[in-house]
Amino acid sequence: MEAHGEDKLIHDPDDEYTVISAEGIGRGYLRGNTIEVTTMKKNDETPVPMFEVLTAMRVYGGSFAQQLALCMQMADEDNRRRLVEAFPEMMEHYTELVRLQKKQL
């Protein structure tokens, strides 16, 4: 299985890639010019604590995601909700990343 253009990719420090697609989330490696997905798990709806999502944003995210995580940590409940609602794709992305990491433990 290969990653496609519409899939989200995160390059991990150990030269693996996390692939997030409509079908689920998986792990893969760079083979030539393509990402070869070696494991794939279907999306689930396991609740993930906000603290873990924000930690993933700070560790794996770009500068915008890192600063957004800091803003969310500092915000009161109402403003945090507004930020989550303003960036649903980013929250979903990092929530799925945390779920994948928990399954690998």
mmCIF file of the C-alpha atoms, coordinates in Angstrom:
data_MODEL
# 
_entry.id   MODEL 
# 
loop_
_atom_site.group_PDB 
_atom_site.id 
_atom_site.type_symbol 
_atom_site.label_atom_id 
_atom_site.label_alt_id 
_atom_site.label_comp_id 
_atom_site.label_asym_id 
_atom_site.label_entity_id 
_atom_site.label_seq_id 
_atom_site.pdbx_PDB_ins_code 
_atom_site.Cartn_x 
_atom_site.Cartn_y 
_atom_site.Cartn_z 
_atom_site.occupancy 
_atom_site.B_iso_or_equiv 
_atom_site.pdbx_formal_charge 
_atom_site.auth_seq_id 
_atom_site.auth_comp_id 
_atom_site.auth_asym_id 
_atom_site.auth_atom_id 
_atom_site.pdbx_PDB_model_num 
ATOM 1   C CA . MET A 1 1   ? 0.000   0.000  0.000  1.00 0.00 ? 1   MET A CA 1 
ATOM 2   C CA . GLU A 1 2   ? 1.267   3.495  -0.822 1.00 0.00 ? 2   GLU A CA 1 
ATOM 3   C CA . ALA A 1 3   ? 0.455   6.901  0.610  1.00 0.00 ? 3   ALA A CA 1 
ATOM 4   C CA . HIS A 1 4   ? -1.402  9.212  -1.755 1.00 0.00 ? 4   HIS A CA 1 
ATOM 5   C CA . GLY A 1 5   ? -1.407  12.987 -2.226 1.00 0.00 ? 5   GLY A CA 1 
ATOM 6   C CA . GLU A 1 6   ? -4.528  13.522 -0.121 1.00 0.00 ? 6   GLU A CA 1 
ATOM 7   C CA . ASP A 1 7   ? -3.025  11.639 2.848  1.00 0.00 ? 7   ASP A CA 1 
ATOM 8   C CA . LYS A 1 8   ? -1.363  13.563 5.677  1.00 0.00 ? 8   LYS A CA 1 
ATOM 9   C CA . LEU A 1 9   ? 2.252   12.617 6.426  1.00 0.00 ? 9   LEU A CA 1 
ATOM 10  C CA . ILE A 1 10  ? 4.361   13.229 9.502  1.00 0.00 ? 10  ILE A CA 1 
ATOM 11  C CA . HIS A 1 11  ? 8.086   12.519 9.249  1.00 0.00 ? 11  HIS A CA 1 
ATOM 12  C CA . ASP A 1 12  ? 9.156   11.012 12.557 1.00 0.00 ? 12  ASP A CA 1 
ATOM 13  C CA . PRO A 1 13  ? 12.698  11.318 13.989 1.00 0.00 ? 13  PRO A CA 1 
ATOM 14  C CA . ASP A 1 14  ? 13.405  7.616  13.322 1.00 0.00 ? 14  ASP A CA 1 
ATOM 15  C CA . ASP A 1 15  ? 12.880  8.070  9.521  1.00 0.00 ? 15  ASP A CA 1 
ATOM 16  C CA . GLU A 1 16  ? 9.444   6.514  9.641  1.00 0.00 ? 16  GLU A CA 1 
ATOM 17  C CA . TYR A 1 17  ? 6.305   8.281  8.492  1.00 0.00 ? 17  TYR A CA 1 
ATOM 18  C CA . THR A 1 18  ? 2.922   8.449  10.141 1.00 0.00 ? 18  THR A CA 1 
ATOM 19  C CA . VAL A 1 19  ? 0.231   8.356  7.445  1.00 0.00 ? 19  VAL A CA 1 
ATOM 20  C CA . ILE A 1 20  ? -3.251  9.657  8.220  1.00 0.00 ? 20  ILE A CA 1 
ATOM 21  C CA . SER A 1 21  ? -5.870  8.934  5.568  1.00 0.00 ? 21  SER A CA 1 
ATOM 22  C CA . ALA A 1 22  ? -9.617  8.568  5.279  1.00 0.00 ? 22  ALA A CA 1 
ATOM 23  C CA . GLU A 1 23  ? -9.242  4.818  5.880  1.00 0.00 ? 23  GLU A CA 1 
ATOM 24  C CA . GLY A 1 24  ? -7.249  5.109  9.064  1.00 0.00 ? 24  GLY A CA 1 
ATOM 25  C CA . ILE A 1 25  ? -3.764  5.761  10.358 1.00 0.00 ? 25  ILE A CA 1 
ATOM 26  C CA . GLY A 1 26  ? -0.594  3.846  9.663  1.00 0.00 ? 26  GLY A CA 1 
ATOM 27  C CA . ARG A 1 27  ? 3.174   3.703  9.599  1.00 0.00 ? 27  ARG A CA 1 
ATOM 28  C CA . GLY A 1 28  ? 5.395   3.680  6.561  1.00 0.00 ? 28  GLY A CA 1 
ATOM 29  C CA . TYR A 1 29  ? 8.870   4.137  5.129  1.00 0.00 ? 29  TYR A CA 1 
ATOM 30  C CA . LEU A 1 30  ? 10.249  6.123  2.208  1.00 0.00 ? 30  LEU A CA 1 
ATOM 31  C CA . ARG A 1 31  ? 10.951  3.856  -0.787 1.00 0.00 ? 31  ARG A CA 1 
ATOM 32  C CA . GLY A 1 32  ? 12.287  5.887  -3.693 1.00 0.00 ? 32  GLY A CA 1 
ATOM 33  C CA . ASN A 1 33  ? 9.780   8.689  -4.258 1.00 0.00 ? 33  ASN A CA 1 
ATOM 34  C CA . THR A 1 34  ? 6.849   7.040  -2.483 1.00 0.00 ? 34  THR A CA 1 
ATOM 35  C CA . ILE A 1 35  ? 5.880   6.217  1.073  1.00 0.00 ? 35  ILE A CA 1 
ATOM 36  C CA . GLU A 1 36  ? 5.266   2.493  1.474  1.00 0.00 ? 36  GLU A CA 1 
ATOM 37  C CA . VAL A 1 37  ? 2.706   1.969  4.220  1.00 0.00 ? 37  VAL A CA 1 
ATOM 38  C CA . THR A 1 38  ? 3.585   -1.119 6.240  1.00 0.00 ? 38  THR A CA 1 
ATOM 39  C CA . THR A 1 39  ? 0.834   -1.064 8.878  1.00 0.00 ? 39  THR A CA 1 
ATOM 40  C CA . MET A 1 40  ? -2.639  0.467  8.787  1.00 0.00 ? 40  MET A CA 1 
ATOM 41  C CA . LYS A 1 41  ? -5.323  0.606  11.449 1.00 0.00 ? 41  LYS A CA 1 
ATOM 42  C CA . LYS A 1 42  ? -8.895  1.719  10.989 1.00 0.00 ? 42  LYS A CA 1 
ATOM 43  C CA . ASN A 1 43  ? -9.943  4.975  12.600 1.00 0.00 ? 43  ASN A CA 1 
ATOM 44  C CA . ASP A 1 44  ? -11.428 4.578  16.052 1.00 0.00 ? 44  ASP A CA 1 
ATOM 45  C CA . GLU A 1 45  ? -13.147 6.962  18.395 1.00 0.00 ? 45  GLU A CA 1 
ATOM 46  C CA . THR A 1 46  ? -11.188 6.255  21.576 1.00 0.00 ? 46  THR A CA 1 
ATOM 47  C CA . PRO A 1 47  ? -11.273 9.454  23.665 1.00 0.00 ? 47  PRO A CA 1 
ATOM 48  C CA . VAL A 1 48  ? -7.900  11.190 23.946 1.00 0.00 ? 48  VAL A CA 1 
ATOM 49  C CA . PRO A 1 49  ? -7.157  13.663 26.764 1.00 0.00 ? 49  PRO A CA 1 
ATOM 50  C CA . MET A 1 50  ? -6.566  17.232 25.533 1.00 0.00 ? 50  MET A CA 1 
ATOM 51  C CA . PHE A 1 51  ? -3.216  17.319 27.369 1.00 0.00 ? 51  PHE A CA 1 
ATOM 52  C CA . GLU A 1 52  ? -1.922  14.449 25.205 1.00 0.00 ? 52  GLU A CA 1 
ATOM 53  C CA . VAL A 1 53  ? -3.118  16.111 21.982 1.00 0.00 ? 53  VAL A CA 1 
ATOM 54  C CA . LEU A 1 54  ? -1.429  19.388 22.928 1.00 0.00 ? 54  LEU A CA 1 
ATOM 55  C CA . THR A 1 55  ? 1.771   17.539 23.828 1.00 0.00 ? 55  THR A CA 1 
ATOM 56  C CA . ALA A 1 56  ? 1.773   15.863 20.395 1.00 0.00 ? 56  ALA A CA 1 
ATOM 57  C CA . MET A 1 57  ? 1.266   19.262 18.766 1.00 0.00 ? 57  MET A CA 1 
ATOM 58  C CA . ARG A 1 58  ? 4.261   20.676 20.647 1.00 0.00 ? 58  ARG A CA 1 
ATOM 59  C CA . VAL A 1 59  ? 6.517   17.684 19.914 1.00 0.00 ? 59  VAL A CA 1 
ATOM 60  C CA . TYR A 1 60  ? 5.599   16.811 16.300 1.00 0.00 ? 60  TYR A CA 1 
ATOM 61  C CA . GLY A 1 61  ? 3.978   19.971 14.962 1.00 0.00 ? 61  GLY A CA 1 
ATOM 62  C CA . GLY A 1 62  ? 5.396   22.819 12.976 1.00 0.00 ? 62  GLY A CA 1 
ATOM 63  C CA . SER A 1 63  ? 5.807   26.274 14.454 1.00 0.00 ? 63  SER A CA 1 
ATOM 64  C CA . PHE A 1 64  ? 2.110   27.142 14.026 1.00 0.00 ? 64  PHE A CA 1 
ATOM 65  C CA . ALA A 1 65  ? 0.895   23.938 15.710 1.00 0.00 ? 65  ALA A CA 1 
ATOM 66  C CA . GLN A 1 66  ? 3.386   24.438 18.532 1.00 0.00 ? 66  GLN A CA 1 
ATOM 67  C CA . GLN A 1 67  ? 2.219   27.997 19.179 1.00 0.00 ? 67  GLN A CA 1 
ATOM 68  C CA . LEU A 1 68  ? -1.442  26.998 18.907 1.00 0.00 ? 68  LEU A CA 1 
ATOM 69  C CA . ALA A 1 69  ? -0.852  24.297 21.532 1.00 0.00 ? 69  ALA A CA 1 
ATOM 70  C CA . LEU A 1 70  ? 0.700   26.897 23.818 1.00 0.00 ? 70  LEU A CA 1 
ATOM 71  C CA . CYS A 1 71  ? -2.281  29.218 23.291 1.00 0.00 ? 71  CYS A CA 1 
ATOM 72  C CA . MET A 1 72  ? -4.687  26.376 24.088 1.00 0.00 ? 72  MET A CA 1 
ATOM 73  C CA . GLN A 1 73  ? -2.805  25.571 27.280 1.00 0.00 ? 73  GLN A CA 1 
ATOM 74  C CA . MET A 1 74  ? -2.989  29.190 28.418 1.00 0.00 ? 74  MET A CA 1 
ATOM 75  C CA . ALA A 1 75  ? -6.610  29.788 27.364 1.00 0.00 ? 75  ALA A CA 1 
ATOM 76  C CA . ASP A 1 76  ? -9.622  29.556 29.634 1.00 0.00 ? 76  ASP A CA 1 
ATOM 77  C CA . GLU A 1 77  ? -12.239 26.911 28.838 1.00 0.00 ? 77  GLU A CA 1 
ATOM 78  C CA . ASP A 1 78  ? -14.338 29.141 26.560 1.00 0.00 ? 78  ASP A CA 1 
ATOM 79  C CA . ASN A 1 79  ? -11.397 30.378 24.483 1.00 0.00 ? 79  ASN A CA 1 
ATOM 80  C CA . ARG A 1 80  ? -9.910  26.855 24.259 1.00 0.00 ? 80  ARG A CA 1 
ATOM 81  C CA . ARG A 1 81  ? -13.232 25.609 22.855 1.00 0.00 ? 81  ARG A CA 1 
ATOM 82  C CA . ARG A 1 82  ? -13.208 28.427 20.303 1.00 0.00 ? 82  ARG A CA 1 
ATOM 83  C CA . LEU A 1 83  ? -9.674  27.504 19.193 1.00 0.00 ? 83  LEU A CA 1 
ATOM 84  C CA . VAL A 1 84  ? -10.591 23.822 18.867 1.00 0.00 ? 84  VAL A CA 1 
ATOM 85  C CA . GLU A 1 85  ? -13.617 24.761 16.759 1.00 0.00 ? 85  GLU A CA 1 
ATOM 86  C CA . ALA A 1 86  ? -11.482 27.058 14.583 1.00 0.00 ? 86  ALA A CA 1 
ATOM 87  C CA . PHE A 1 87  ? -8.943  24.315 13.724 1.00 0.00 ? 87  PHE A CA 1 
ATOM 88  C CA . PRO A 1 88  ? -10.855 20.993 13.601 1.00 0.00 ? 88  PRO A CA 1 
ATOM 89  C CA . GLU A 1 89  ? -8.551  19.361 11.018 1.00 0.00 ? 89  GLU A CA 1 
ATOM 90  C CA . MET A 1 90  ? -5.467  20.054 13.113 1.00 0.00 ? 90  MET A CA 1 
ATOM 91  C CA . MET A 1 91  ? -7.120  18.704 16.260 1.00 0.00 ? 91  MET A CA 1 
ATOM 92  C CA . GLU A 1 92  ? -8.220  15.538 14.425 1.00 0.00 ? 92  GLU A CA 1 
ATOM 93  C CA . HIS A 1 93  ? -4.726  15.066 12.983 1.00 0.00 ? 93  HIS A CA 1 
ATOM 94  C CA . TYR A 1 94  ? -2.960  15.159 16.353 1.00 0.00 ? 94  TYR A CA 1 
ATOM 95  C CA . THR A 1 95  ? -5.714  13.192 18.104 1.00 0.00 ? 95  THR A CA 1 
ATOM 96  C CA . GLU A 1 96  ? -5.237  10.369 15.573 1.00 0.00 ? 96  GLU A CA 1 
ATOM 97  C CA . LEU A 1 97  ? -1.469  10.567 16.041 1.00 0.00 ? 97  LEU A CA 1 
ATOM 98  C CA . VAL A 1 98  ? -1.863  10.079 19.818 1.00 0.00 ? 98  VAL A CA 1 
ATOM 99  C CA . ARG A 1 99  ? -4.205  7.111  19.215 1.00 0.00 ? 99  ARG A CA 1 
ATOM 100 C CA . LEU A 1 100 ? -1.628  5.485  16.934 1.00 0.00 ? 100 LEU A CA 1 
ATOM 101 C CA . GLN A 1 101 ? 1.157   5.992  19.459 1.00 0.00 ? 101 GLN A CA 1 
ATOM 102 C CA . LYS A 1 102 ? -0.952  4.418  22.234 1.00 0.00 ? 102 LYS A CA 1 
ATOM 103 C CA . LYS A 1 103 ? -1.669  1.366  20.075 1.00 0.00 ? 103 LYS A CA 1 
ATOM 104 C CA . GLN A 1 104 ? 2.047   0.873  19.438 1.00 0.00 ? 104 GLN A CA 1 
ATOM 105 C CA . LEU A 1 105 ? 2.850   0.661  23.167 1.00 0.00 ? 105 LEU A CA 1 
# 
